[in-house]
Amino acid sequence: MVKSKYPELDKILKEMCKRVGANFKEIDFKGPDWYTQYSWTEEEQEDFQNWMIDYLYNNVKARNEIMEHPVKNKQIITKLVGWFTLDFGWKLNTPINSECGCAESRKAPLPKRLFMGGGK
């Protein structure tokens, strides 16, 4: 088995997959629409975000791997997690703004280094 170059990112993606019943090993995270294969509710997304905020806040290895400037600051980590789920989270079961019927946010394949730069 090949060891991951980004083990902390893998832990975060595995947790994201677990929450929707997805098999982490079967998803091609480099594909253009991998995030559309599953969906979650706003409540499930918020629960995941809370988990990821706590995970990054309490795990220096994860901060060093994921964050460009790995600081232990709840406000900065919360913003980063918001951007992470906006760009790389599962699609929502309901539109983001149901009043206007706006489409879900733009999503992209995971880049080689996501919010990274602080890692070695």
N, C-alpha and C positions, 0 to 999 in steps of 0.2 A: 504494500500500500504506500502510495506517495504521500509524504508529509506536506501539509499545506504551508504555503508561504505566509499566509495570514490566518493563524489559528483562532485569534480572537474574533475576527470578522466571521469566520466559519461558525463559531459558537453563537453569535448573534443571529446569523441566517438560519441556523438549525433551530433556534428558539422560535424565530418567526415562522418557520415551516411547521414546527410542532403545533403551533397555535391554530393552524388551519387544516391539520391532518395531511400535510404534504410530506413527501419523502425527499429529504435534502439531497440525497445522492442521485435522484432522478431528474432534478431540475437543472437546466442549462442556464446558469446565471449570466452567461455571455451572450445569450440570445436576445433579440430585439424586443420580445414581448413576454418574457418569462413571468413578469409580475401580474399578467392577466390570467394566468392559469388557475389562480385561487382568489378568493375575496374574503373580506372580513367586515364586521360592522364597525361603526365609529367607536363603540365601547370596547371592542376587542383590540382595535388599533391603539386606543388610549391606554389600555392595560399593558400592551406590549411596550409602548413608549415609556410608561412608568418603570417597567422592568429594565429596559435598556438604560434609562437615566441612572437608576440605582446601580446597574452593572458597571457602567463606565465610571461613575463617581467612586465606587468602592474597589475598582480594579485598575491599578496603575499600568499593568501590561496592556490592558485593553485600551486605555487612554493613549498610551504611547503608540500603539499600532493604528488606531482609528483617527486620532485627532492630529491635525497639522501642528497645533500648539497645545500639547497635552496638559492642560491645567485642571486642577480639581476645583472647579467652580460650577455649582449647580445651574446657574443661569446660562452659562455658555454651553454646558452639556445639554441642557433642555433645548436650546436653539438648534444645536447640532442634530439631536434626535428628531426634532420636528422636520428639519430638512431631509434627514435620512428617510423617514417614513413618507414624506411627500414625494421624493424622487425614486425610492426603491421599495416602498411598502406595497403590500397587496392592494388590488383595486378595492374600493369601498362598495358595499352593497347598495348604498344610496349616494346620490350626487353630493358633492361637497357643499354646495349652496342650493338647497332644494327650492328656494323661492324663485331663483332665476333659471333653475335647471341647468346650470353651468356644468360643462363636462369635467371629468376628473383631471387632475393635474398631469402635466407632461411627465412621462417616465422615460428612463434610459437604461441601457444595460450597465451593469456595474463596471466602472472603470478599473484599470489595473491598480490604482491607488486611490481609495475612496477616503477623502478627508484626511489623508495620511501625509506624512512628511516628517513626523516626529519619531517614527520608528527607525530601526537600523536596517 
